[in-house]
Amino acid sequence: MIKVGYIGLGLMGKPIATNILKAGYPLIVHNRSREVVEKMAALGAESASNPAEVARKVDVVFTNLPDSPDVELVALGKDGIIDGAHDGLILVDNSTIKPASARKIAEKLGKSGVLCLDAPVSGGDIGAQKGTLAIMVGGPEEALEKVRSIFEVIGISITHVGESGAGQIAKAANQIMVAAQMVALGELLIMAKKSGADPEKVIQAIRGGAAQCWALDNKPQRLFEGNRSPGFKAYMQHKDLNIVMDTAREYGIAVPMTAITTQLFGAMLEMGMENLDNSAVIGVIEALSGDSLLD
Amino acid sequence: MIKVGYIGLGLMGKPIATNILKAGYPLIVHNRSREVVEKMAALGAESASNPAEVARKVDVVFTNLPDSPDVELVALGKDGIIDGAHDGLILVDNSTIKPASARKIAEKLGKSGVLCLDAPVSGGDIGAQKGTLAIMVGGPEEALEKVRSIFEVIGISITHVGESGAGQIAKAANQIMVAAQMVALGELLIMAKKSGADPEKVIQAIRGGAAQCWALDNKPQRLFEGNRSPGFKAYMQHKDLNIVMDTAREYGIAVPMTAITTQLFGAMLEMGMENLDNSAVIGVIEALSGDSLLD
């Protein structure tokens, strides 16, 4: 059986690693905080003291970390995966990071015989728990085929987008659209409210037509109930939009609308709403308009 | 049987009026250009020389005109509906205009005993031909009940949003979301292209998740085939966004993202792309990024 390592047991990493373990794969874990490692050990996982040790002992090592520098450090830093690299090792990075970072890691680890897949996911912590994530994969097809059986344990949609970095590009593309829908929802609800129409009736009138989208289908009812809890946290949305903006700068791409959505999510953080749902960006529109959806 | 008038036999008005006529309602039409009037006459419609004459002879008069000043002129100007107003007359405006204009017309005609419904539609010329439009209605419920049987001939979804202007507010809300989706689609496709991923694979990877929307479902294939023909014309999208911006100014609403989408559709017009589909706003992103989706 393929031996698996998982580094980074956070909100997403822990349930993904748990599903891999429950599917019967021998699992070695590593995480900065020890508490979650002990919980995984109680379920039957082995633990390792650093990423190099994990890499040395497994066939496939997963990473799931907050941001690009974290993944670069775990992959390429002291006692990192590079120090435990061996021929045929596969690195699967489930983090959402910059495509350029994914490419850099793949290139450097490639010199030590490691095959790298960038494999960011969407579907949230619920999807991670249920094993119903969408996985967007960049990197060599042969590596994907070797780990496909593991991917099928954690997700229901697996798309090979292209070479290294392509999975991250797909995730960034996803976030451009998600952010646009969330901000549009906020603007149209406050426009309805302040110009004197019933926002709930407006949603009812438009949800089935050309405006139809995931955000319109899933978020208005929560907002009408005064529920702005996550869901997908605003600071994560902002982090992912910054990946888009960094990518735009690196490759010379104009994203004028995403520049604005990034600014609005940035404002949301400054206003103390960083742990609310991404649909709560309506709070920025409310503040700018001197009104609120519910009053 | 209710006698019906229809003023404005353009891309949308003509098929709507034709459906009303085919359903058996006696129909009197008026239009600036005579050619289409003669076509409708050949189908059995009567014609009138001005809006006042139409209003005088019917129980319900429809209007379907390009913009707010056109509707105001036909409703309130010389030889306008106001000059043929009679107690119990119902005005149904299928145009997409400013909520504030709809309210002004309803107030002024109300003094002559006319009940006004703002009833913009979505679904395009195909929906108009098939009688499958979504109709967003503002104005008195009693007037809506009197014309509901006619609405059922032209649309399949009829939502009473609220008082006068509320139908137009819903339509404006619809256009905020539609424009956001179209621009997001353009930005994410060019980001994918220029950062080195296959745009078709990127769409495949994201279309089923939290980014899902009408634009992602319906537009990418056309763009990949090099087809930027309408669909919904860019200058109409721009006109509708200007209604949002006017409404935002009149009622004091911040719509920072729509300010940008309006600018991008405005740029599209200046670049000579006014008669292309609204999804062709990707052409602006291409120009700004010095790249193109297909090359």
Interface residues (C-beta under 8 A of the other chain):
Chain A: P99 S122 G123 A134 M136 G138 S157 T159 H160 V161 G162 E163 G165 A166 G167 I169 A170 A172 A173 N174 I176 M177 V178 A179 A180 Q181 V183 A184 L185 E187 L188 L189 I190 M191 A192 K194 S195 G196 A197 D198 K201 V202 Q204 A205 I206 G208 G209 A210 A211 Q212 C213 W214 A215 L216 F232 V244 T247 A248 E250 Y251 G252 I253 A254 V255 P256 M257 T258 I260 T261 Q263 L264 I285 L288 S289 G290 D291
Chain B: P99 S122 G123 A134 M136 G138 S157 T159 H160 V161 G162 E163 G165 A166 G167 I169 A170 A172 A173 N174 I176 M177 V178 A179 A180 Q181 V183 A184 L185 E187 L188 L189 I190 M191 A192 K194 S195 G196 A197 D198 K201 V202 Q204 A205 I206 G208 G209 A210 A211 Q212 C213 W214 A215 L216 F232 V244 T247 A248 E250 Y251 G252 I253 A254 V255 P256 M257 T258 I260 T261 Q263 L264 I285 L288 S289 G290 D291
